[in-house]
Amino acid sequence: MQRWEIELGFREIKHSLQSSQWTLRSKQPQLVRQELWGLLIAYTLLRRLMRQMAAHVKVEPLRMGFQVASMAIIDLLRFAPLESAGTLPKRLQLLFDQAHLFVLPPRRKRSYPRVVKTKTAKYPAKMPVSS
């Protein structure tokens, strides 16, 4: 179960934060490291605020929908410089009040036991000859 959540975290970073780009934009090794750290810090900060929002509505943090919650948080931060400093706590409280909108239904239990894969045939099977 934990591995599944880690894979979902990687998918959230790749699809949501990177907009499904295949590669990083930077070309130099130092800048690639800087970009990776930036992505990881942004993801961690978003998940931290989502954990606080989940505690506000009394659900598990993993039940918060990353896509919509992160868009709401980013929009809040994007337009914060355009407003007076006193409105930020009010907008943050409004975001917490709307947190119930970002809650996903409970996940189904997943179980994938280890099995030996069947080897695919190298050549197609012979068709019976009709007489």
C-alpha positions as CSV (number, residue, x, y, z in Angstrom):
1,M,0.0,0.0,0.0
2,Q,2.8,2.4,0.8
3,R,4.5,1.7,-2.5
4,W,1.3,2.6,-4.3
5,E,1.1,6.0,-2.5
6,I,4.7,6.7,-3.4
7,E,3.9,6.0,-7.1
8,L,0.9,8.3,-6.9
9,G,3.2,11.0,-5.4
10,F,5.6,10.7,-8.3
11,R,2.6,10.9,-10.7
12,E,1.3,14.0,-9.0
13,I,4.7,15.7,-9.4
14,K,5.1,14.7,-13.0
15,H,1.6,15.4,-14.2
16,S,0.4,18.3,-12.0
17,L,3.6,20.2,-11.2
18,Q,5.4,19.6,-14.4
19,S,2.4,19.8,-16.7
20,S,3.2,16.4,-18.2
21,Q,6.5,17.6,-19.6
22,W,8.9,14.8,-20.3
23,T,12.1,16.5,-19.3
24,L,13.2,19.3,-17.0
25,R,13.8,22.7,-18.7
26,S,17.3,23.2,-17.4
27,K,20.3,22.2,-19.4
28,Q,23.2,22.4,-16.9
29,P,23.6,19.9,-14.1
30,Q,23.5,22.6,-11.3
31,L,20.3,24.0,-12.7
32,V,18.7,20.6,-13.1
33,R,19.4,19.9,-9.4
34,Q,18.0,23.4,-8.6
35,E,14.9,22.6,-10.6
36,L,14.4,19.2,-9.0
37,W,14.8,20.7,-5.5
38,G,12.3,23.4,-6.4
39,L,9.8,20.8,-7.6
40,L,10.3,18.7,-4.4
41,I,9.9,21.8,-2.1
42,A,6.8,22.9,-3.9
43,Y,5.3,19.4,-3.7
44,T,6.1,19.2,0.0
45,L,4.6,22.6,0.8
46,L,1.4,21.8,-1.2
47,R,1.1,18.4,0.6
48,R,1.7,20.1,4.0
49,L,-1.1,22.6,3.4
50,M,-3.4,19.8,2.1
51,R,-2.6,17.8,5.3
52,Q,-3.8,20.9,7.3
53,M,-6.9,21.1,5.2
54,A,-7.6,17.4,5.7
55,A,-7.3,17.9,9.5
56,H,-9.7,20.8,9.2
57,V,-12.4,18.5,7.7
58,K,-11.3,15.5,9.7
59,V,-10.3,13.1,6.9
60,E,-7.1,11.3,6.1
61,P,-4.6,13.5,4.2
62,L,-4.4,11.1,1.3
63,R,-8.1,11.6,0.6
64,M,-7.5,15.1,-0.5
65,G,-7.6,15.4,-4.3
66,F,-4.2,16.7,-5.3
67,Q,-5.2,18.2,-8.7
68,V,-8.0,20.5,-7.5
69,A,-6.6,21.3,-4.1
70,S,-3.2,22.3,-5.5
71,M,-4.9,24.4,-8.2
72,A,-6.9,26.2,-5.4
73,I,-3.7,26.8,-3.3
74,I,-1.7,28.0,-6.3
75,D,-4.4,30.4,-7.3
76,L,-4.6,31.7,-3.8
77,L,-0.8,32.4,-3.8
78,R,-0.8,33.7,-7.3
79,F,-3.2,36.5,-6.6
80,A,-2.0,37.2,-3.1
81,P,0.5,40.0,-4.2
82,L,-2.4,41.9,-5.8
83,E,-4.3,42.2,-2.6
84,S,-3.6,43.9,0.7
85,A,-1.8,41.9,3.3
86,G,-4.8,41.8,5.6
87,T,-6.9,39.8,3.2
88,L,-4.5,36.8,3.0
89,P,-5.7,35.2,6.3
90,K,-9.3,35.6,5.3
91,R,-8.7,34.0,1.9
92,L,-6.8,31.2,3.6
93,Q,-9.7,30.6,6.0
94,L,-12.1,30.6,3.0
95,L,-9.8,27.9,1.4
96,F,-10.0,25.8,4.6
97,D,-13.8,26.2,4.7
98,Q,-14.0,24.9,1.1
99,A,-11.7,22.0,1.9
100,H,-14.6,19.6,2.0
101,L,-14.9,20.1,-1.8
102,F,-11.5,18.5,-2.3
103,V,-12.2,15.3,-0.5
104,L,-12.1,12.1,-2.6
105,P,-14.2,9.0,-1.9
106,P,-12.4,6.3,0.0
107,R,-10.0,4.2,-2.1
108,R,-10.8,0.5,-2.7
109,K,-8.4,-2.0,-1.2
110,R,-5.8,-3.1,-3.8
111,S,-4.1,-6.4,-3.7
112,Y,-1.7,-7.6,-6.3
113,P,0.0,-10.8,-5.2
114,R,3.2,-11.8,-6.8
115,V,2.8,-14.2,-9.6
116,V,5.0,-15.7,-12.3
117,K,4.2,-14.1,-15.7
118,T,3.4,-16.4,-18.5
119,K,5.9,-16.2,-21.3
120,T,4.4,-15.0,-24.6
121,A,4.9,-17.2,-27.6
122,K,7.5,-16.1,-30.1
123,Y,5.4,-17.3,-33.0
124,P,1.7,-17.4,-33.5
125,A,-0.2,-20.7,-32.9
126,K,-0.9,-22.8,-35.9
127,M,-4.4,-22.6,-37.2
128,P,-6.2,-26.0,-37.7
129,V,-6.3,-27.0,-41.4
130,S,-9.9,-27.5,-42.6
131,S,-10.5,-30.3,-45.0
